[in-house]
């Protein structure tokens, strides 16, 4: 197996400031980071707006879970195809196409809501369309990072991208809450459309300095590429452990964030302001976790952190599910955000570190499938369960499952950190 970015892990470093200075010395990454950050804010505005609209139209956890799942589930079916495509074609072109499709979908939602035709059925259909587009966008976005920076800066790029994502998690919901309360849902959708255009302009700027990776070896066929990638992921350590725990986090932990509209309204009675505060609390914790990982994601032996952060995430979510106090709930969600992002960054860095270059698109796509498809399945199951036993109990049971799986993985992984 070839050693991927950061595998050495023990290199000398001038600290996190020096890591960031070196990271932003890469011109292409600077453009990508700015465009991606603004696009992520738009995505969170969209996500919160869709969740609030779905809940407002139906006041049903099942419908809320179904709409969220419609945006996330397509990656389960299209993700492996997207990963194989990324390993074959110009990744910048694929990213650009995905931005054009996303822009068209966001504008359509804005117009449909403004004209009064956006019912729950259309909202579900448009979420499904966005989910199909996102499968290709995510595979390309994950695979392009190593082509924008040097090998020694990949881990820092992952951590910085996580900061961008979680700052967007803070800014996006606050922006969505302000737009919904002042100018309305239609303008929330329109602001997301604008963010797609900004990222598209950033991609055009990257094109001037972007160099495609070296030509990859001749392939037997598209189907063979998919089979080869799946076989490699399932049989090559440490990918099976990483993918299993990523799935557990996706199904049992991350869906709670997607179901926060229901918690904000029916459990805490706080409305859209409460929803924005809960989501922002997750973002604050996640930003702290991301900052902690700057300069650390390149270090060796991340496997222990990967397992421990899953266990701690389960504990934080159990506290959230058991709490009837809004202040305690905010603190619990901040802790959950902190540990979930530690798990996500360490898992992604481990995949980048160990994946062979010519298979990176397919491996990252599988990881992305579990990151995005897992919450889709979990949100649907927990949402349906909440209609029977209530949101707190459904979320608490999911956290208990994650806790058990995390303990098993940690016990089984004792002494194995030397390998990853």
Secondary structure as GFF3:
##gff-version 3
##sequence-region A 1 420
A	DSSP	alpha_helix	16	23	.	.	.	ID=ss1
A	DSSP	alpha_helix	27	58	.	.	.	ID=ss2
A	DSSP	alpha_helix	61	86	.	.	.	ID=ss3
A	DSSP	alpha_helix	91	114	.	.	.	ID=ss4
A	DSSP	alpha_helix	120	148	.	.	.	ID=ss5
A	DSSP	three_ten_helix	151	153	.	.	.	ID=ss6
A	DSSP	alpha_helix	154	182	.	.	.	ID=ss7
A	DSSP	alpha_helix	185	207	.	.	.	ID=ss8
A	DSSP	alpha_helix	222	235	.	.	.	ID=ss9
A	DSSP	alpha_helix	239	252	.	.	.	ID=ss10
A	DSSP	alpha_helix	255	258	.	.	.	ID=ss11
A	DSSP	alpha_helix	260	262	.	.	.	ID=ss12
A	DSSP	pi_helix	263	267	.	.	.	ID=ss13
A	DSSP	alpha_helix	271	293	.	.	.	ID=ss14
A	DSSP	alpha_helix	303	322	.	.	.	ID=ss15
A	DSSP	alpha_helix	326	354	.	.	.	ID=ss16
A	DSSP	three_ten_helix	357	359	.	.	.	ID=ss17
A	DSSP	alpha_helix	360	389	.	.	.	ID=ss18
A	DSSP	alpha_helix	391	412	.	.	.	ID=ss19
###
